[in-house]
Amino acid sequence: MRTVDPARHRARRRHIVNTAAELFAARGFERTTTAEICKAAGMSAGNLFHYFPNKRAIFHAVFEDEEHDGATKAERLAAARAADDPWAALLDTVDLLAAPAAEPLVPALVMEAMIQAYRDPDLEALLSRDNEEERATITTLLRKAGAAGRIDPGLDPDATAAWVMALIGALYTSAATDPSFTPAEQLPTLRLIIQRFLRPGTHEERER
């Protein structure tokens, strides 16, 4: 029986996913064909189907949590929730979630995923789980930072988390729809807006 090298198998899957991601970002899911993916990846359809059953599975794999710098995003979010300094962990989490918007393919892929999620319940569930984990982490850190007196006590953690997520999401939509928008240049501004929005005393000052 032929044995499978797990490292080689993972590398080949990643090669297919990375190649397909470029096509999905440029052409969209519907207009990208399996034949185009095979050609760009330098393999036959039979070889590609050894790693993925269909194009839909490849598209899903684009959004699966992969390890970066020795940890997956889920692991980094878990570490943030357990951090001793919730304020620093909150800002680090904002950076973690916002940084991919500066990658060339990501904003277009995120927009395409939003479109496809309406037609694909499994993809919608995958994206929803990811979104819920991100929001839950931000809510937890806001609650802890509030208890420590690091943010405005007048802010509701759940509602505030929704606005923080919306601000991060705007970075992706702006990058995908406005050619003049440069996410990497806007990341410091996003961080500053969130810091000023959350700082203690802001809510009370505005009520005066």
Contacts in CASP RR format, 6 or more apart in sequence:
PFRMAT RR
TARGET T0000
AUTHOR 0000-0000-0000
METHOD contacts of the structure
MODEL  1
MRTVDPARHRARRRHIVNTAAELFAARGFERTTTAEICKAAGMSAGNLFH
YFPNKRAIFHAVFEDEEHDGATKAERLAAARAADDPWAALLDTVDLLAAP
AAEPLVPALVMEAMIQAYRDPDLEALLSRDNEEERATITTLLRKAGAAGR
IDPGLDPDATAAWVMALIGALYTSAATDPSFTPAEQLPTLRLIIQRFLRP
GTHEERER
9 51 0 8 1.000
12 51 0 8 1.000
13 51 0 8 1.000
13 52 0 8 1.000
13 61 0 8 1.000
14 66 0 8 1.000
15 41 0 8 1.000
16 37 0 8 1.000
16 41 0 8 1.000
16 43 0 8 1.000
16 48 0 8 1.000
16 51 0 8 1.000
16 52 0 8 1.000
16 58 0 8 1.000
17 58 0 8 1.000
17 61 0 8 1.000
17 62 0 8 1.000
19 37 0 8 1.000
19 40 0 8 1.000
19 41 0 8 1.000
20 32 0 8 1.000
20 37 0 8 1.000
20 40 0 8 1.000
20 41 0 8 1.000
20 55 0 8 1.000
20 58 0 8 1.000
20 59 0 8 1.000
20 62 0 8 1.000
21 62 0 8 1.000
21 105 0 8 1.000
21 109 0 8 1.000
22 40 0 8 1.000
22 105 0 8 1.000
23 32 0 8 1.000
23 36 0 8 1.000
23 37 0 8 1.000
23 40 0 8 1.000
24 32 0 8 1.000
24 59 0 8 1.000
24 62 0 8 1.000
24 109 0 8 1.000
24 112 0 8 1.000
25 104 0 8 1.000
25 105 0 8 1.000
25 108 0 8 1.000
25 109 0 8 1.000
25 112 0 8 1.000
26 108 0 8 1.000
27 36 0 8 1.000
28 112 0 8 1.000
29 55 0 8 1.000
29 59 0 8 1.000
29 112 0 8 1.000
29 115 0 8 1.000
29 116 0 8 1.000
32 55 0 8 1.000
33 55 0 8 1.000
34 45 0 8 1.000
34 48 0 8 1.000
34 54 0 8 1.000
34 55 0 8 1.000
35 45 0 8 1.000
37 48 0 8 1.000
37 55 0 8 1.000
37 58 0 8 1.000
38 44 0 8 1.000
38 45 0 8 1.000
38 47 0 8 1.000
38 48 0 8 1.000
41 48 0 8 1.000
52 58 0 8 1.000
52 61 0 8 1.000
56 120 0 8 1.000
59 116 0 8 1.000
59 123 0 8 1.000
60 122 0 8 1.000
60 123 0 8 1.000
60 126 0 8 1.000
62 109 0 8 1.000
62 113 0 8 1.000
63 109 0 8 1.000
63 113 0 8 1.000
63 123 0 8 1.000
63 126 0 8 1.000
63 127 0 8 1.000
63 130 0 8 1.000
64 126 0 8 1.000
65 72 0 8 1.000
65 73 0 8 1.000
65 74 0 8 1.000
65 130 0 8 1.000
66 72 0 8 1.000
71 79 0 8 1.000
73 96 0 8 1.000
74 133 0 8 1.000
76 96 0 8 1.000
77 93 0 8 1.000
77 96 0 8 1.000
77 133 0 8 1.000
77 134 0 8 1.000
77 137 0 8 1.000
80 89 0 8 1.000
80 90 0 8 1.000
80 92 0 8 1.000
80 93 0 8 1.000
80 96 0 8 1.000
80 137 0 8 1.000
80 141 0 8 1.000
81 89 0 8 1.000
81 137 0 8 1.000
81 140 0 8 1.000
81 141 0 8 1.000
83 89 0 8 1.000
83 141 0 8 1.000
86 140 0 8 1.000
86 141 0 8 1.000
86 142 0 8 1.000
86 144 0 8 1.000
86 145 0 8 1.000
86 146 0 8 1.000
86 148 0 8 1.000
86 150 0 8 1.000
87 141 0 8 1.000
87 145 0 8 1.000
87 148 0 8 1.000
87 150 0 8 1.000
87 151 0 8 1.000
89 141 0 8 1.000
90 138 0 8 1.000
90 141 0 8 1.000
90 142 0 8 1.000
90 145 0 8 1.000
91 191 0 8 1.000
91 194 0 8 1.000
91 195 0 8 1.000
93 134 0 8 1.000
93 137 0 8 1.000
93 138 0 8 1.000
93 141 0 8 1.000
94 138 0 8 1.000
94 164 0 8 1.000
94 168 0 8 1.000
94 190 0 8 1.000
94 191 0 8 1.000
94 194 0 8 1.000
95 187 0 8 1.000
95 191 0 8 1.000
97 134 0 8 1.000
97 168 0 8 1.000
98 168 0 8 1.000
98 171 0 8 1.000
98 183 0 8 1.000
98 187 0 8 1.000
98 190 0 8 1.000
99 187 0 8 1.000
100 106 0 8 1.000
101 107 0 8 1.000
101 168 0 8 1.000
101 169 0 8 1.000
101 171 0 8 1.000
101 172 0 8 1.000
101 175 0 8 1.000
101 183 0 8 1.000
101 187 0 8 1.000
102 175 0 8 1.000
102 183 0 8 1.000
102 184 0 8 1.000
102 187 0 8 1.000
106 172 0 8 1.000
107 172 0 8 1.000
107 173 0 8 1.000
107 175 0 8 1.000
107 176 0 8 1.000
107 183 0 8 1.000
108 176 0 8 1.000
110 172 0 8 1.000
110 176 0 8 1.000
111 172 0 8 1.000
111 173 0 8 1.000
111 176 0 8 1.000
111 177 0 8 1.000
113 123 0 8 1.000
113 127 0 8 1.000
114 127 0 8 1.000
116 123 0 8 1.000
117 123 0 8 1.000
117 124 0 8 1.000
117 127 0 8 1.000
118 124 0 8 1.000
131 165 0 8 1.000
134 165 0 8 1.000
135 161 0 8 1.000
135 162 0 8 1.000
135 165 0 8 1.000
138 161 0 8 1.000
138 164 0 8 1.000
138 165 0 8 1.000
139 157 0 8 1.000
139 158 0 8 1.000
139 161 0 8 1.000
142 151 0 8 1.000
142 155 0 8 1.000
142 157 0 8 1.000
142 160 0 8 1.000
142 161 0 8 1.000
142 164 0 8 1.000
142 198 0 8 1.000
143 157 0 8 1.000
145 151 0 8 1.000
145 198 0 8 1.000
146 153 0 8 1.000
146 157 0 8 1.000
149 200 0 8 1.000
150 200 0 8 1.000
151 198 0 8 1.000
151 199 0 8 1.000
151 200 0 8 1.000
152 198 0 8 1.000
152 199 0 8 1.000
152 200 0 8 1.000
152 201 0 8 1.000
152 202 0 8 1.000
152 203 0 8 1.000
152 204 0 8 1.000
153 200 0 8 1.000
153 203 0 8 1.000
154 203 0 8 1.000
154 204 0 8 1.000
155 198 0 8 1.000
155 203 0 8 1.000
160 198 0 8 1.000
163 197 0 8 1.000
164 194 0 8 1.000
167 190 0 8 1.000
167 193 0 8 1.000
167 194 0 8 1.000
168 190 0 8 1.000
171 183 0 8 1.000
171 186 0 8 1.000
171 187 0 8 1.000
171 190 0 8 1.000
172 183 0 8 1.000
174 181 0 8 1.000
174 183 0 8 1.000
174 186 0 8 1.000
175 181 0 8 1.000
175 182 0 8 1.000
175 183 0 8 1.000
196 202 0 8 1.000
END
